[in-house]
Amino acid sequence: MSDIPPVDIKNLSKLDLPFRNLVLTGFVGVGKSTIGRHLVRRIGIEYMDVDEEIELRETLSIAKLRELYGDSRLRSLEHEFCRQASLMRRAVIIVPGAALLDTRNYDVLTDSGIIVCLTCELGEALRRLHLASDQHYRDVTIRRRQLSRMRREREIVDDPRILQLDTTHLTIEEECDLLIQLWLTGTPESPLFRYGPPERIKPRQRQPVGLSSRPLASPVVKGKQPLK
């Protein structure tokens, strides 16, 4: 057994953490930034949100940046800030799901930390988006952009390399406790963690009813007896 005493995750300091980062990713609306900021207030660690850094430097929203300069410019900026984030230690890094589909970003962030993709059911993600920005969400154009971005970033859920945490029925405190425990041990101990997409739900096959349940009669050919 290890001689290192267990750490109380409720009274944790930055120095109790291992010398690596916690990288949170996922599609828009899942609550990455909310959880990241809560961890900062709780532990006093450093924090970096790749999307926020891009918007601050370019003085443009992500949607406007993509509209004016295309995806290639956005991918280049994401890689630049992912490289900067990989130089940090004991920090929470927030990365959009689409950025980790780029192998370059995945490699540099994996070398310096543990990556967790936060997921939730689609209805819960839409509810969180609505609560986070009620007035903006009423705008049809903004809502369409958010949904389009969600479709792009949901591709990260299908990546079998990335550990995922289903947050649908978790409170912020419960999410933070599970993430801190993972950060400390490097081992996912909750059944809410998984690798790759969730198992597809297959509908039960139903027995045909009504007229469709009757067996079809064999065709009768003129001059021949019907088949039995």
Phi, psi and omega per residue, in radians:
M1 nan 2.665 -3.119
S2 -1.328 2.517 3.110
D3 -1.493 -0.059 -3.114
I4 -1.378 2.135 -3.130
P5 -1.166 2.608 3.104
P6 -1.131 2.582 -3.121
V7 -1.693 2.347 3.075
D8 -1.358 1.921 -3.061
I9 -1.225 -0.251 3.102
K10 -1.392 -0.399 3.139
N11 -2.206 1.128 -3.025
L12 -1.794 2.546 3.014
S13 -2.052 2.928 -3.118
K14 -1.038 -0.632 -3.086
L15 -1.238 -0.277 3.089
D16 -1.340 -0.285 -3.064
L17 -1.421 2.644 3.043
P18 -1.183 2.856 -3.048
F19 -1.451 1.037 3.112
R20 -2.663 2.897 -3.085
N21 -1.644 2.845 2.956
L22 -1.951 2.011 -3.096
V23 -1.800 2.076 3.124
L24 -1.859 2.282 3.113
T25 -2.380 -3.133 -3.104
G26 2.500 3.035 -3.119
F27 -1.396 2.854 -3.098
V28 -1.094 2.419 3.113
G29 1.716 -0.179 -3.086
V30 -1.384 -0.345 3.076
G31 1.805 0.495 -3.124
K32 -1.062 -0.879 -3.086
S33 -1.165 -0.651 3.114
T34 -1.059 -0.826 3.137
I35 -1.162 -0.712 3.139
G36 -1.062 -0.806 3.136
R37 -1.156 -0.596 3.108
H38 -1.150 -0.683 3.085
L39 -1.133 -0.642 3.111
V40 -1.095 -0.824 3.138
R41 -1.144 -0.594 -3.052
R42 -1.360 -0.666 -3.035
I43 -1.951 -0.430 -3.102
G44 1.437 0.651 -3.106
I45 -1.700 2.977 3.069
E46 -1.364 2.785 -3.003
Y47 -2.538 2.445 3.075
M48 -2.553 2.212 3.071
D49 -1.941 1.990 -3.047
V50 -1.047 -0.768 3.130
D51 -1.077 -0.758 3.140
E52 -1.118 -0.706 3.133
E53 -1.120 -0.690 3.111
I54 -1.129 -0.803 -3.117
E55 -1.134 -0.632 3.120
L56 -1.173 -0.745 -3.087
R57 -1.293 -0.687 -3.082
E58 -1.553 -0.167 -3.077
T59 0.899 0.652 3.095
L60 -2.459 2.613 3.030
S61 -1.253 2.814 3.130
I62 -1.044 -0.735 -3.132
A63 -1.107 -0.737 -3.133
K64 -1.212 -0.655 3.118
L65 -1.086 -0.750 3.108
R66 -1.156 -0.673 -3.123
E67 -1.152 -0.688 -3.063
L68 -1.449 -0.696 -2.973
Y69 -2.061 -0.131 3.091
G70 1.502 3.000 -3.090
D71 -1.184 -0.509 -3.087
S72 -1.105 -0.709 3.103
R73 -1.145 -0.718 3.133
L74 -1.140 -0.753 3.116
R75 -1.066 -0.678 3.132
S76 -1.121 -0.763 3.120
L77 -1.157 -0.707 3.114
E78 -1.054 -0.738 -3.140
H79 -1.156 -0.691 3.125
E80 -1.044 -0.799 -3.111
F81 -1.333 -0.481 3.039
C82 -1.156 -0.651 3.074
R83 -1.133 -0.716 3.080
Q84 -1.103 -0.734 -3.127
A85 -1.112 -0.573 -3.118
S86 -1.177 -0.276 3.113
L87 -1.486 -0.210 3.128
M88 -1.399 2.847 3.085
R89 -2.469 2.554 -3.094
R90 0.944 0.799 -3.099
A91 -2.252 2.746 3.007
V92 -1.718 2.171 -3.130
I93 -1.987 2.220 3.109
I94 -1.826 2.099 -3.076
V95 -2.200 2.298 3.079
P96 -1.091 2.602 -3.081
G97 -1.026 -0.696 -3.106
A98 -1.112 -0.522 -3.105
A99 -1.169 -0.581 -3.111
L100 -1.386 -0.125 3.006
L101 -1.268 -0.286 3.038
D102 -1.422 2.083 -3.074
T103 -1.022 -0.572 -3.140
R104 -1.072 -0.788 -3.132
N105 -1.198 -0.686 3.125
Y106 -1.066 -0.757 -3.089
D107 -1.146 -0.819 -3.073
V108 -1.192 -0.599 -3.119
L109 -1.382 -0.540 3.086
T110 -1.184 -0.608 3.141
D111 -1.141 -0.425 -3.038
S112 -2.023 0.056 -3.114
G113 -3.019 -3.060 3.107
I114 -1.877 2.308 -3.068
I115 -1.767 2.286 3.076
V116 -2.251 2.247 3.075
C117 -1.694 2.024 3.072
L118 -1.421 2.294 3.140
T119 -2.281 2.872 3.006
C120 -2.821 2.963 3.109
E121 -1.160 2.645 -3.052
L122 -1.022 -0.759 3.137
G123 -1.069 -0.655 3.116
E124 -1.212 -0.654 3.101
A125 -1.103 -0.734 3.120
L126 -1.145 -0.665 3.102
R127 -1.116 -0.730 -3.140
R128 -1.171 -0.672 3.076
L129 -1.072 -0.741 -3.120
H130 -1.136 -0.723 -3.141
L131 -1.221 -0.613 -3.084
A132 -1.250 -0.602 -3.092
S133 -2.533 1.263 -3.058
D134 -1.014 -0.880 -3.081
Q135 -1.157 -0.740 3.130
H136 -1.154 -0.634 -3.070
Y137 -1.198 -0.347 3.095
R138 -1.281 -0.402 3.126
D139 -1.271 2.153 -3.061
V140 -1.070 -0.719 -3.114
T141 -1.137 -0.795 3.140
I142 -1.138 -0.709 3.136
R143 -1.105 -0.702 3.118
R144 -1.123 -0.709 3.110
R145 -1.127 -0.715 3.138
Q146 -1.109 -0.754 -3.136
L147 -1.184 -0.649 3.090
S148 -1.122 -0.732 3.109
R149 -1.153 -0.653 3.120
M150 -1.078 -0.716 3.124
R151 -1.096 -0.710 3.129
R152 -1.153 -0.780 -3.016
E153 -1.371 -0.297 3.110
R154 -1.190 -0.231 3.104
E155 -1.066 -0.448 -3.124
I156 -1.120 -0.434 -3.128
V157 -1.141 -0.445 -3.113
D158 -1.524 0.008 -3.122
D159 -1.422 1.984 -3.076
P160 -1.260 -0.179 -3.105
R161 -1.390 -0.397 -2.929
I162 -1.754 2.282 3.087
L163 -1.233 2.371 -3.105
Q164 -2.113 2.609 3.080
L165 -2.199 2.103 3.116
D166 -1.420 1.995 -3.054
T167 -1.825 0.203 -3.001
T168 -0.942 -0.785 -3.030
H169 -1.957 0.387 -3.115
L170 -1.824 2.557 2.976
T171 -1.440 2.953 3.131
I172 -1.070 -0.727 -3.138
E173 -1.119 -0.718 3.133
E174 -1.138 -0.718 3.080
E175 -1.053 -0.806 -3.118
C176 -1.102 -0.717 3.127
D177 -1.062 -0.785 -3.136
L178 -1.145 -0.693 -3.132
L179 -1.217 -0.698 3.113
I180 -1.130 -0.741 3.119
Q181 -1.068 -0.725 3.088
L182 -1.131 -0.729 3.136
W183 -1.058 -0.710 -3.107
L184 -1.253 -0.766 -3.006
T185 -1.707 -0.445 -3.061
G186 1.339 0.095 -3.095
T187 -2.157 2.162 3.076
P188 -1.267 2.085 -3.040
E189 -1.884 -0.034 -3.123
S190 -1.856 2.519 3.071
P191 -1.150 -0.183 3.101
L192 -1.302 -0.250 3.042
F193 -1.486 2.542 3.078
R194 -2.776 2.868 3.013
Y195 -1.907 2.362 3.086
G196 1.407 3.123 -3.068
P197 -1.194 2.730 3.088
P198 -1.173 2.744 3.126
E199 -1.130 2.322 -3.133
R200 -1.216 2.389 3.118
I201 -1.493 2.108 3.138
K202 -1.706 2.211 3.117
P203 -1.167 2.556 3.121
R204 -1.190 2.481 3.087
Q205 -1.358 2.292 -3.117
R206 -1.837 2.578 3.082
Q207 -1.247 2.402 3.104
P208 -1.106 2.536 -3.127
V209 -2.208 2.825 3.085
G210 1.320 -2.620 -3.072
L211 -1.117 -0.546 -3.097
S212 -1.176 -0.280 -3.123
S213 -1.468 -0.195 -3.135
R214 -1.350 2.405 3.106
P215 -1.180 2.484 3.131
L216 -1.298 2.401 3.101
A217 -1.275 2.533 3.121
S218 -1.212 2.483 3.139
P219 -1.131 2.488 3.128
V220 -1.751 2.147 3.118
V221 -1.689 2.353 -3.094
K222 -1.041 2.226 3.129
G223 1.574 -0.044 -3.139
K224 -2.212 2.679 3.097
Q225 -1.339 2.524 3.090
P226 -1.091 2.576 3.135
L227 -1.243 2.490 3.128
K228 -1.997 nan nan
